[in-house]
Amino acid sequence: MIEWTEPQIWTLIGVFAAALVGMITFTTQVMWRAIAAQFASFRAEMRAEFAALRTETSAELAASRAEFTASRAETSAELAEIRAEIGSLRTEVRHLDRDVQAISRRVFPE
């Protein structure tokens, strides 16, 4: 039977220990590289999504601005029409006041 004191046993123990440490080191390195690659991929994907979101948001903002500009123009046009109608109404009221005064002078002479 082979005893623990023989050099071949210690050589095999050293070889197995070196192989174990080498495998653990190799596995750890591969795992870290895979994790780093996943993070890099995730980072690139998120940047692309944010860029697309910015582009989409910019387009929506431009459309909203165009709609607001159009509604502002419509509102301004309607306000101009209302002001014109109020001006003509004031003119008619002044003429009505003048006509009522003329009628009252004829009906009730002083």
C-alpha positions as CSV (number, residue, x, y, z in Angstrom):
1,M,0.0,0.0,0.0
2,I,1.2,3.5,-0.8
3,E,1.6,5.8,2.2
4,W,1.1,9.6,2.5
5,T,4.8,10.2,2.9
6,E,5.8,9.1,-0.6
7,P,6.7,11.9,-3.1
8,Q,4.4,10.7,-5.8
9,I,1.4,11.2,-3.5
10,W,2.4,14.8,-2.7
11,T,3.1,15.4,-6.4
12,L,-0.4,14.2,-7.3
13,I,-1.9,16.3,-4.4
14,G,-0.1,19.3,-5.7
15,V,-1.2,18.7,-9.3
16,F,-4.8,18.2,-8.3
17,A,-4.7,21.3,-6.1
18,A,-3.1,23.4,-9.0
19,A,-5.8,22.0,-11.4
20,L,-8.5,22.9,-8.9
21,V,-7.2,26.4,-8.4
22,G,-6.8,26.8,-12.2
23,M,-10.3,25.6,-12.9
24,I,-11.8,27.9,-10.2
25,T,-9.7,30.9,-11.6
26,F,-10.8,30.1,-15.2
27,T,-14.5,29.7,-14.3
28,T,-14.4,32.9,-12.3
29,Q,-12.8,34.8,-15.2
30,V,-15.3,33.4,-17.7
31,M,-18.2,34.3,-15.4
32,W,-16.9,37.9,-14.8
33,R,-16.5,38.4,-18.5
34,A,-20.0,37.1,-19.2
35,I,-21.4,39.4,-16.6
36,A,-19.5,42.4,-17.9
37,A,-20.7,41.6,-21.4
38,Q,-24.3,41.4,-20.2
39,F,-24.0,44.7,-18.5
40,A,-22.4,46.3,-21.6
41,S,-25.2,44.8,-23.7
42,F,-27.8,46.1,-21.3
43,R,-26.2,49.5,-21.2
44,A,-26.2,49.7,-25.0
45,E,-29.8,48.6,-25.2
46,M,-30.9,51.1,-22.6
47,R,-29.1,53.9,-24.5
48,A,-30.8,52.9,-27.7
49,E,-34.2,52.9,-26.0
50,F,-33.6,56.3,-24.4
51,A,-32.5,57.7,-27.8
52,A,-35.6,56.3,-29.4
53,L,-37.8,57.7,-26.6
54,R,-36.1,61.1,-27.0
55,T,-36.8,61.0,-30.7
56,E,-40.4,59.9,-30.2
57,T,-40.9,62.5,-27.5
58,S,-39.5,65.2,-29.7
59,A,-41.8,64.3,-32.5
60,E,-44.8,64.3,-30.2
61,L,-43.7,67.6,-28.8
62,A,-43.4,69.1,-32.3
63,A,-46.9,67.8,-33.1
64,S,-48.3,69.2,-29.9
65,R,-46.7,72.6,-30.6
66,A,-48.2,72.6,-34.1
67,E,-51.6,71.8,-32.6
68,F,-51.3,74.5,-30.0
69,T,-50.2,77.0,-32.7
70,A,-53.2,76.0,-34.8
71,S,-55.6,76.4,-31.9
72,R,-54.0,79.7,-30.9
73,A,-54.6,80.9,-34.5
74,E,-58.2,79.7,-34.4
75,T,-58.8,81.4,-31.1
76,S,-57.3,84.6,-32.3
77,A,-59.4,84.6,-35.4
78,E,-62.6,83.9,-33.3
79,L,-61.7,86.7,-30.9
80,A,-61.2,89.1,-33.8
81,E,-64.7,88.1,-35.0
82,I,-66.2,88.5,-31.6
83,R,-64.6,92.0,-31.3
84,A,-65.9,93.0,-34.7
85,E,-69.4,91.8,-33.7
86,I,-69.2,93.7,-30.4
87,G,-68.1,96.8,-32.3
88,S,-71.0,96.5,-34.7
89,L,-73.3,95.9,-31.7
90,R,-72.0,99.1,-30.0
91,T,-72.6,101.0,-33.2
92,E,-76.2,99.7,-33.5
93,V,-76.8,100.6,-29.8
94,R,-75.6,104.1,-30.4
95,H,-77.8,104.4,-33.5
96,L,-80.7,103.0,-31.5
97,D,-80.1,105.6,-28.8
98,R,-80.0,108.3,-31.4
99,D,-83.2,107.0,-33.0
100,V,-85.0,106.7,-29.7
101,Q,-84.1,110.3,-28.8
102,A,-85.4,111.5,-32.2
103,I,-88.6,109.6,-31.7
104,S,-89.0,111.0,-28.2
105,R,-88.5,114.6,-29.5
106,R,-91.2,114.1,-32.1
107,V,-93.6,112.4,-29.7
108,F,-93.0,114.7,-26.7
109,P,-92.0,118.1,-27.9
110,E,-90.9,120.4,-25.3
